Amino acid sequence: MAAAFSKYIRTPAAQPKDTPEMVAPPRYHESYALVGTAFDYCLRFCVAACNNGLVAEQPWVAEIALKLMEQEDELPPSLSLEQARKGVRRARELYREFLKTKVFTRQLARAALFIAALDKAYRTGPETVVVSYLRAPLRYEVDDCMQLVRAMPREMITAKRRAALNPTFGEASKLVHGADADFVIDETLIDIKTTKYYQITSAQLHQLVGYRILLAACEEGGSTALGAPTVTHGAIYFSRHAKLERFCYADLIDRRDFLTLARWFINHVADDPAEVKARLLRIKSAELF
């Protein structure tokens, strides 16, 4: 798949000349992937708090995971369904409180770590949930989330017309195992990277274009990222550097090449000829960039 995307997508020849300072270096712990997922939640919380009345939300992945767990005949002995319910419910309570107070607390950061750990039940199955992440204090991980929140530039998450949190791409998301974006601010789709490496890669740009293809293929009303303004830019937020790299889709790929790549991609991921035809018609008629 990478070869097909590379054929059409233009990757910047050089990295940014001045690599920004890492303003939120990782704290000492062994749960960096967990912190990355938890910060995705934290940032979405902040987007919602900064854009009262504009935000279009999707259910949390952790809430979907909880529903799947409730449908399971048997869960791993160490994984308590009641504890999962209480943790998700508590996270919602703290989130609602934050929307009112605008004060991001350590309790909310810990709740974000809880629901981030629960995400695994949806993505890779209940047996892959690390139960200690649901029970332990995770003080260092909470410290890490808090400094990432403090470093985040508020102007980056302040919308004029639209803020969409964790948008899926309707039925088109199912073609790629439930893919969703991190968030959309006005005309920009933003992907979060919580890594100490400040590097723009071809894979990251391919992901941004892949999201744009799925959005164009989405049925009417299928995504909170649809509508005005049209998504014309993709961006990567390097959270440990508090730096946003923003790209105009038209600079990454020509419209004709976008349609060609989209045709190949949909044929590659969809099995039903009728679905392929319907999605390609949507892409062809979609307002792009």
C-alpha positions in Angstrom: 0.0 0.0 0.0 2.9 2.4 0.8 4.2 2.1 -2.7 0.9 3.0 -4.2 0.6 6.1 -2.0 4.2 7.1 -2.6 3.5 7.1 -6.3 1.1 10.1 -6.0 1.8 11.9 -2.7 4.5 14.5 -2.6 6.7 14.3 0.5 8.7 17.4 1.6 12.3 16.9 0.5 13.7 18.1 3.7 12.8 18.2 7.4 12.2 21.6 9.0 15.6 23.3 9.4 15.1 24.3 13.0 13.9 21.4 15.1 11.9 22.8 17.9 12.9 22.2 21.5 11.1 19.4 23.3 9.1 21.3 25.8 7.3 18.2 27.3 10.0 15.5 27.5 8.8 12.0 28.6 8.8 11.4 32.3 10.3 8.2 33.7 7.8 5.4 33.2 7.3 2.4 30.9 3.9 3.3 29.6 4.6 5.7 26.7 2.1 4.2 24.3 -0.6 4.5 27.1 0.3 8.2 27.6 0.1 8.8 23.9 -3.5 7.4 23.8 -4.4 9.2 27.0 -3.2 12.5 25.7 -5.4 12.1 22.6 -8.3 12.1 25.0 -6.9 15.0 27.0 -6.5 17.1 23.9 -10.0 16.4 22.8 -11.3 17.4 26.2 -9.5 20.7 25.8 -10.9 21.2 22.3 -14.4 20.7 23.7 -13.8 23.2 26.6 -12.4 25.8 24.2 -15.2 25.6 21.7 -18.5 25.6 23.6 -21.4 25.3 21.1 -19.2 24.3 18.2 -18.1 20.8 19.1 -19.4 17.7 17.4 -18.5 14.6 19.4 -18.4 10.9 18.7 -18.7 8.3 21.5 -15.4 7.5 23.1 -13.6 4.4 21.9 -13.6 3.3 25.6 -17.4 3.5 25.7 -17.7 1.4 22.5 -15.2 -1.0 24.2 -17.3 -1.2 27.3 -20.4 -2.1 25.2 -18.4 -4.9 23.5 -17.2 -6.2 26.9 -20.9 -6.3 28.1 -21.7 -8.5 25.1 -18.9 -11.0 25.8 -19.9 -14.3 27.3 -16.7 -14.5 29.3 -14.0 -11.9 30.2 -10.5 -12.5 31.5 -10.7 -13.2 35.2 -8.7 -10.2 36.1 -10.8 -7.8 34.1 -13.8 -6.5 36.1 -16.7 -5.3 34.1 -18.0 -3.4 37.0 -14.7 -1.6 37.5 -14.7 -0.7 33.8 -18.2 0.7 34.0 -17.3 2.8 37.1 -14.1 4.1 35.5 -15.9 5.2 32.3 -18.7 6.7 34.3 -16.2 8.6 36.5 -14.3 9.8 33.4 -17.6 11.3 32.0 -18.3 13.0 35.3 -14.8 14.6 35.4 -15.1 15.6 31.8 -18.4 17.4 32.3 -16.9 19.1 35.3 -13.9 20.3 33.2 -16.3 21.7 30.6 -17.7 23.9 33.3 -14.6 24.9 35.2 -12.0 24.8 32.4 -9.5 23.6 35.1 -7.7 20.5 34.0 -7.0 18.3 37.0 -4.8 15.4 37.8 -8.0 13.4 38.4 -9.1 14.0 34.8 -5.6 13.0 33.6 -5.8 9.8 35.5 -9.3 9.2 34.1 -7.9 9.7 30.6 -5.3 7.0 31.3 -8.0 4.7 32.5 -10.2 5.0 29.4 -7.0 4.9 27.2 -6.2 1.5 28.7 -9.8 0.3 28.1 -9.5 1.2 24.4 -7.5 -2.0 24.0 -10.7 -4.0 24.5 -12.1 -2.5 21.3 -8.9 -2.4 19.2 -7.3 -5.8 20.0 -9.7 -7.6 22.4 -10.5 -7.6 26.2 -7.7 -10.1 26.8 -5.1 -7.4 25.8 -6.2 -4.8 28.4 -3.4 -4.2 30.9 -5.4 -4.4 34.1 -2.7 -2.7 36.2 -3.3 0.4 34.2 -6.9 0.4 35.5 -5.9 0.0 39.1 -2.4 1.5 39.8 -2.0 5.3 40.6 0.2 5.8 37.5 1.6 9.0 39.1 4.4 9.5 36.6 2.1 8.9 33.7 -0.3 11.5 35.2 2.7 13.9 35.4 3.4 13.3 31.8 -0.2 14.0 30.7 -0.3 17.2 32.7 2.8 18.6 31.2 1.6 17.8 27.7 -1.7 19.6 28.5 0.2 22.6 29.8 2.4 22.8 26.7 -0.5 22.7 24.2 -1.0 26.0 22.4 -4.6 27.1 22.9 -4.8 29.0 19.6 -4.3 25.7 17.8 -7.5 24.2 19.2 -9.7 27.3 19.0 -12.2 27.0 16.2 -14.2 29.7 14.3 -16.8 27.5 12.7 -16.4 23.8 13.5 -14.6 21.5 16.0 -15.1 17.7 15.5 -13.7 15.3 18.1 -12.6 11.8 17.2 -14.6 11.8 13.9 -15.1 8.6 12.1 -15.8 8.4 8.4 -19.2 6.7 8.6 -19.5 3.3 7.0 -16.2 4.0 5.1 -14.4 3.6 8.4 -15.3 -0.1 8.5 -13.2 -0.6 5.3 -10.1 0.0 7.4 -11.0 -1.6 10.7 -12.9 1.4 12.2 -10.4 4.2 11.4 -11.0 7.6 13.0 -9.2 10.9 13.0 -8.1 12.7 16.2 -9.9 15.9 15.6 -10.9 18.6 13.0 -10.6 22.3 13.6 -12.4 24.3 10.9 -10.8 23.2 7.6 -7.9 21.3 9.1 -7.8 17.6 10.1 -5.2 17.1 12.8 -3.4 13.9 13.8 -1.6 13.8 17.2 1.9 12.3 17.6 3.2 12.0 21.1 6.8 11.1 20.4 10.1 12.5 21.3 11.2 12.3 17.6 10.3 15.4 15.6 10.2 14.0 12.1 7.8 14.2 9.3 7.6 10.9 7.5 6.0 9.6 4.3 3.8 7.3 6.4 2.4 10.3 8.3 1.5 12.1 5.1 0.0 9.0 3.6 -2.2 8.7 6.7 -3.4 12.2 6.3 -4.3 11.6 2.7 -5.9 8.3 3.5 -8.1 10.1 6.0 -9.1 12.6 3.3 -10.0 9.7 0.9 -12.2 8.1 3.6 -13.9 11.4 4.3 -14.6 11.9 0.6 -16.0 8.4 0.4 -18.2 8.9 3.5 -22.0 8.9 3.1 -24.0 12.0 3.7 -24.3 12.7 7.4 -21.9 9.8 8.2 -19.2 12.0 9.8 -19.0 15.0 12.0 -16.1 16.2 9.8 -18.4 16.6 6.8 -19.9 19.9 5.9 -18.7 23.5 6.0 -15.9 24.4 5.9 -14.5 21.8 3.6 -11.4 20.0 4.9 -8.6 21.4 2.8 -5.6 20.9 5.1 -4.1 18.0 7.1 -1.8 18.6 10.0 0.4 16.7 12.5 0.7 18.0 16.1 4.0 16.9 17.7 2.7 17.2 21.3 6.1 16.9 23.1 7.3 19.8 21.1 4.0 21.7 21.1 4.4 22.3 17.4 1.9 21.9 14.6 3.0 21.1 11.0 0.2 22.0 8.6 -0.1 20.9 5.0 -2.5 22.0 2.2 -3.8 18.8 0.6 -3.4 20.4 -2.8 0.4 20.7 -2.1 0.6 17.0 -1.2 -1.4 15.6 -4.1 -3.0 16.9 -7.3 -6.7 16.5 -7.6 -6.5 14.1 -10.6 -3.9 12.0 -8.7 -6.1 12.1 -5.6 -9.0 10.6 -7.6 -6.7 8.0 -9.1 -5.3 7.0 -5.8 -8.8 7.0 -4.2 -10.0 4.6 -6.9 -7.1 2.2 -6.3 -7.5 2.5 -2.5 -11.3 1.8 -2.4 -10.9 -1.1 -4.8 -8.1 -2.4 -2.6 -10.0 -2.3 0.8 -13.6 -3.0 -0.4 -14.9 -6.4 -1.5 -18.4 -5.6 -2.7 -18.5 -4.2 -6.2 -21.7 -2.3 -5.5 -20.0 -0.6 -2.5 -16.9 0.3 -4.5 -19.1 1.9 -7.2 -21.1 3.9 -4.6 -18.0 5.2 -2.8 -16.2 6.1 -5.9 -19.3 8.1 -7.0 -19.2 10.0 -3.7 -15.5 10.7 -4.0 -15.9 12.0 -7.6 -18.7 14.3 -6.5 -17.2 15.4 -3.2 -15.9 19.0 -2.7 -12.2 18.4 -2.2 -9.5 21.0 -2.0 
